[in-house]
Amino acid sequence: MHTIVHMMRHGEVRNPEGILYGRLPGFHLSADGRAQAQKVADALADHDITAVFASPLQRAQETATPIAAAHGLEIQTNDDLIEADNVFEGLKVSVGDGALSKPRHWPKLRDPFTPSWGEPYIQLAHRMLAAANKARDAARGHEAVCVSHQLPVYTLRRFLEGQRLWHDPRRRQCSLASLTSLIYDDDALVDIIYSEPAGASDPLATGA
């Protein structure tokens, strides 16, 4: 029995202040983000989608909406899909003019391997794996979509591929509204396919 779980990153967010918004409420998709979500919905329109899950954050819920609507489904909220916790939430972290340039914040950067500034990578990988397994079980023999966030999706992929979890954020292959599709044969993961139905984007772009 083949099952596919599409782990999707949300679309572009309206973020005029350029902050790291993390789990803060009130950040919704930009016009481009809504268009990206619709492009993915169109790309998946003829797929056998039987379940749609999303992070509780507004941008993920908005991204999931056109996909769920296209298949006559209700969005199922799963807290395991939420953005990673981060102590810099609400601050600017851009190079040169952000919080990272201030010495008082440097102790928070002491350990890039766990990391010291946020949710441990291994904890993130485990909760995302739980979300993927739940979606696989809900869509046995069909396909499911899980809308989450860049770091959670990319961390899960590295975990499943047996790569070290700490990494250079500039090299993440997880564009806005991209799909990291997990292919299962019964319970066994047999392949991971990455695609960008809405096009490529800079991993460090503000509003992403």
C-alpha positions as CSV (number, residue, x, y, z in Angstrom):
1,M,0.0,0.0,0.0
2,H,1.5,3.3,-1.1
3,T,0.8,6.5,0.8
4,I,2.2,10.0,0.2
5,V,2.6,12.7,2.9
6,H,3.4,16.1,1.4
7,M,5.1,18.2,4.1
8,M,4.5,21.8,2.9
9,R,6.1,25.0,3.9
10,H,3.6,27.9,4.1
11,G,3.5,30.8,1.6
12,E,5.1,34.2,1.9
13,V,4.1,36.2,5.0
14,R,3.3,40.0,5.2
15,N,6.1,41.2,7.4
16,P,6.8,44.9,6.8
17,E,8.9,45.3,10.0
18,G,11.2,42.4,8.9
19,I,11.2,40.7,12.3
20,L,11.6,37.0,13.2
21,Y,7.9,36.4,13.9
22,G,8.1,32.8,15.0
23,R,5.0,31.8,16.9
24,L,3.7,35.3,17.3
25,P,0.0,35.7,16.3
26,G,-1.3,38.0,13.6
27,F,1.1,37.2,10.8
28,H,-0.9,36.3,7.7
29,L,0.0,35.6,4.1
30,S,0.9,38.4,1.7
31,A,-0.8,38.7,-1.7
32,D,2.1,36.7,-3.1
33,G,1.7,34.2,-0.4
34,R,-1.9,33.6,-1.2
35,A,-1.0,33.2,-4.9
36,Q,1.6,30.7,-3.9
37,A,-0.9,28.7,-1.9
38,Q,-3.3,28.7,-4.8
39,K,-0.6,27.5,-7.2
40,V,0.1,24.5,-5.0
41,A,-3.6,23.8,-4.6
42,D,-3.9,23.8,-8.4
43,A,-0.9,21.5,-8.7
44,L,-2.4,19.0,-6.3
45,A,-6.0,19.3,-7.7
46,D,-5.9,15.9,-9.4
47,H,-4.0,14.2,-6.6
48,D,-5.8,11.7,-4.3
49,I,-5.7,14.0,-1.2
50,T,-7.8,12.7,1.6
51,A,-6.5,14.6,4.6
52,V,-5.1,18.1,5.2
53,F,-3.3,19.0,8.4
54,A,-1.8,22.4,9.4
55,S,0.1,24.2,12.1
56,P,-2.1,26.3,14.3
57,L,-0.4,29.5,13.1
58,Q,-2.4,31.7,10.8
59,R,0.0,31.6,7.9
60,A,-0.1,27.8,7.8
61,Q,-3.9,27.7,8.1
62,E,-4.3,30.2,5.3
63,T,-1.9,28.2,3.1
64,A,-3.8,25.0,3.7
65,T,-7.2,26.6,3.0
66,P,-7.3,26.4,-0.9
67,I,-5.9,22.9,-0.8
68,A,-8.5,21.6,1.6
69,A,-11.2,23.4,-0.3
70,A,-10.2,21.9,-3.6
71,H,-10.8,18.4,-2.1
72,G,-13.8,19.2,0.0
73,L,-11.9,18.6,3.2
74,E,-11.7,20.3,6.6
75,I,-8.3,21.4,7.9
76,Q,-7.1,19.4,10.8
77,T,-4.9,21.4,13.2
78,N,-1.9,19.6,14.6
79,D,0.3,21.4,17.1
80,D,3.2,19.2,16.2
81,L,3.5,21.1,12.9
82,I,4.1,24.5,14.7
83,E,7.1,26.7,14.1
84,A,10.2,26.1,16.1
85,D,10.5,28.0,19.4
86,N,13.2,30.8,19.2
87,V,14.5,33.3,21.8
88,F,14.9,36.0,19.1
89,E,11.1,35.9,18.3
90,G,9.8,39.5,17.8
91,L,13.3,40.9,17.0
92,K,15.1,41.8,13.8
93,V,17.9,39.3,13.1
94,S,19.2,40.6,9.7
95,V,22.9,40.9,9.3
96,G,24.4,44.2,10.4
97,D,21.3,45.9,12.0
98,G,19.6,43.2,13.9
99,A,19.7,41.6,17.4
100,L,22.7,39.4,16.4
101,S,24.9,42.5,16.2
102,K,24.3,43.3,19.9
103,P,26.8,41.8,22.4
104,R,24.1,41.1,25.0
105,H,22.6,38.5,22.7
106,W,25.8,36.7,21.8
107,P,25.6,34.2,24.8
108,K,22.4,32.9,23.2
109,L,24.5,31.9,20.2
110,R,27.0,29.8,22.2
111,D,25.8,26.4,20.9
112,P,24.8,26.1,17.2
113,F,24.5,22.3,17.5
114,T,21.5,22.1,19.9
115,P,20.8,25.1,19.2
116,S,21.1,27.3,22.3
117,W,18.7,29.9,20.9
118,G,15.7,27.7,20.4
119,E,14.0,24.4,20.3
120,P,16.5,21.5,20.1
121,Y,16.7,20.1,16.6
122,I,16.2,16.5,17.8
123,Q,13.0,17.5,19.6
124,L,11.8,19.3,16.5
125,A,12.6,16.3,14.4
126,H,10.7,13.9,16.7
127,R,7.5,16.0,16.8
128,M,7.5,16.5,13.0
129,L,8.0,12.7,12.6
130,A,4.9,12.2,14.8
131,A,3.0,14.6,12.6
132,A,4.1,12.8,9.5
133,N,3.1,9.4,10.9
134,K,-0.3,10.7,12.0
135,A,-0.9,12.0,8.5
136,R,0.3,8.7,6.9
137,D,-2.1,6.7,9.1
138,A,-5.0,9.0,8.3
139,A,-4.5,8.7,4.5
140,R,-3.5,5.1,4.1
141,G,-3.4,4.3,0.4
142,H,-3.9,7.9,-0.5
143,E,-2.2,11.3,0.0
144,A,-2.1,13.8,2.8
145,V,-0.8,17.4,3.1
146,C,0.8,18.8,6.2
147,V,1.4,22.6,6.2
148,S,4.2,23.6,8.5
149,H,7.2,25.9,8.5
150,Q,10.7,26.0,6.9
151,L,12.9,24.8,9.8
152,P,10.5,22.1,11.0
153,V,10.1,20.7,7.5
154,Y,13.8,20.8,6.7
155,T,14.8,19.4,10.0
156,L,12.5,16.4,9.5
157,R,14.0,15.8,6.0
158,R,17.6,15.9,7.4
159,F,16.5,13.5,10.2
160,L,14.9,11.0,7.8
161,E,17.9,11.2,5.4
162,G,20.3,10.4,8.3
163,Q,22.1,13.8,8.0
164,R,23.3,15.8,11.0
165,L,20.6,18.2,12.2
166,W,22.6,21.4,12.6
167,H,23.2,23.1,9.3
168,D,23.7,26.4,7.5
169,P,20.3,28.2,7.2
170,R,21.5,29.7,3.9
171,R,21.6,26.3,2.3
172,R,18.1,25.0,3.2
173,Q,16.3,23.4,0.3
174,C,12.8,24.4,1.4
175,S,11.4,27.3,-0.6
176,L,8.1,29.1,0.2
177,A,5.1,26.8,-0.5
178,S,7.5,24.0,-1.5
179,L,6.6,20.3,-1.0
180,T,8.8,17.7,0.7
181,S,6.9,14.6,-0.2
182,L,7.4,11.4,1.9
183,I,6.6,8.2,0.0
184,Y,5.6,5.2,2.0
185,D,5.2,1.5,1.2
186,D,2.9,0.5,4.1
187,D,4.8,1.9,7.1
188,A,8.2,2.0,5.4
189,L,9.6,5.3,4.0
190,V,10.9,4.5,0.6
191,D,11.6,7.9,-1.0
192,I,11.6,11.6,-0.4
193,I,10.8,14.0,-3.3
194,Y,11.3,17.7,-3.1
195,S,9.4,20.0,-5.5
196,E,8.5,23.8,-5.9
197,P,5.1,24.1,-7.5
198,A,5.1,27.8,-6.6
199,G,8.7,28.5,-7.7
200,A,12.0,29.0,-5.8
201,S,12.7,31.5,-3.1
202,D,15.6,32.7,-1.0
203,P,15.8,30.7,2.3
204,L,16.6,33.9,4.3
205,A,14.1,36.2,2.7
206,T,12.2,38.5,5.0
207,G,8.6,37.5,5.2
208,A,9.5,33.8,4.6
